[in-house]
Amino acid sequence: MGKQRWLRVLLAVGGLLFLFWAVFMLFFPGTGHNMMASAQPFDRSTTQMFGGALLALLLGTVMGLRDPIGTKEVVRLMAMSFSIIFVVAIYSMISGYMDIKPATVGSLLVDGLVALGLILLRP
């Protein structure tokens, strides 16, 4: 598989991850919040704002899908976005602010692999 195709696969997987969390955070904020941090106080507006931000990131992955090499700046921005989310989530888990649950750990693994793949492929 060529570089362009791998970039598309990574962006598609990352985009699906953003879509998954965005749907829960926007339309089922209580459930989405409990999937991440049931021990923390629930704030519907903050949870939904996070879902909206994930939709914006989803748009970035969609923009990069058509031509990852031609839109390399967008793909690099997405690599940074996945990396930042990865670091913040690890920090939140270590600090005890985010529960270690199957949904968060699974998402974190996918996020980290997508970030690493996009960084290594350097469009």
C-alpha positions in Angstrom: 0.0 0.0 0.0 1.3 3.4 -1.0 1.9 6.4 1.3 -1.2 8.2 0.1 -3.4 5.2 0.8 -2.0 4.7 4.3 -2.6 8.4 5.0 -6.2 8.0 3.9 -6.7 4.9 6.0 -5.3 6.7 9.1 -7.4 9.7 8.5 -10.5 7.6 8.0 -9.9 5.7 11.2 -9.2 8.9 13.1 -12.3 10.5 11.6 -14.5 7.6 12.7 -13.1 7.9 16.2 -13.9 11.6 16.3 -17.4 10.9 14.9 -18.0 8.2 17.6 -17.2 10.6 20.5 -18.8 13.6 18.9 -22.2 11.8 18.5 -22.1 10.7 22.2 -20.9 14.1 23.5 -23.4 16.1 21.4 -26.6 14.0 21.4 -26.1 11.8 24.5 -23.9 14.0 26.7 -24.7 12.2 29.9 -23.7 8.8 28.4 -20.7 10.3 26.7 -19.5 11.9 29.9 -20.0 8.6 31.8 -18.0 6.7 29.2 -15.0 9.0 30.0 -15.2 10.3 33.6 -18.1 9.0 35.6 -16.4 10.1 38.9 -16.3 13.7 37.9 -19.2 16.2 38.0 -21.3 16.3 34.8 -21.6 19.6 32.9 -23.9 19.2 29.9 -22.7 22.4 28.1 -19.0 21.6 28.4 -19.6 18.1 27.3 -21.5 19.3 24.2 -18.9 21.9 23.4 -16.3 19.2 23.4 -18.5 17.2 21.0 -18.7 20.3 18.8 -14.9 20.6 18.8 -14.6 17.0 17.8 -16.9 17.7 14.8 -14.5 20.4 13.8 -11.6 18.0 14.0 -13.7 15.5 12.0 -14.0 18.1 9.2 -10.2 18.3 9.2 -9.9 14.5 8.6 -12.5 14.7 5.8 -10.6 17.6 4.2 -7.4 15.5 4.2 -9.0 12.4 2.9 -9.4 13.6 -0.7 -5.7 14.3 -1.3 -3.5 13.8 1.8 -0.4 14.8 0.0 -1.9 17.9 -1.6 -3.4 19.0 1.7 -0.3 18.2 3.7 -0.8 21.2 6.0 -4.2 19.9 7.0 -2.9 16.4 7.6 0.0 17.7 9.7 -2.5 19.7 11.7 -4.5 16.5 12.3 -1.3 14.7 13.4 -0.8 17.4 15.9 -4.4 17.3 17.0 -4.3 13.5 17.6 -1.0 13.9 19.4 -2.3 16.6 21.7 -5.5 14.6 22.5 -3.3 11.6 23.3 -1.0 13.5 25.7 -3.9 15.3 27.4 -5.8 12.0 27.9 -2.8 10.2 29.3 -2.2 13.2 31.7 -5.9 13.1 32.7 -5.8 9.4 33.4 -2.6 9.6 35.4 -3.9 12.6 37.4 -7.2 10.7 38.1 -9.4 13.1 36.2 -10.4 10.6 33.5 -11.4 7.1 34.4 -9.6 4.2 32.9 -12.4 2.4 31.1 -12.6 0.3 28.0 -14.0 3.1 25.8 -11.3 5.6 26.9 -8.4 3.1 26.7 -9.5 1.7 23.3 -10.0 5.2 22.0 -6.6 6.3 23.3 -4.9 3.4 21.6 -6.5 4.2 18.3 -5.7 7.9 18.7 -2.1 7.2 19.5 -1.6 4.8 16.6 -3.2 7.3 14.2 -1.0 10.1 15.5 2.1 8.0 15.3 1.2 6.8 11.8 0.5 10.4 10.5 3.8 11.6 12.1 5.9 8.8 10.6 4.4 9.1 7.1 5.0 12.8 7.1 2.9 14.0 4.2 
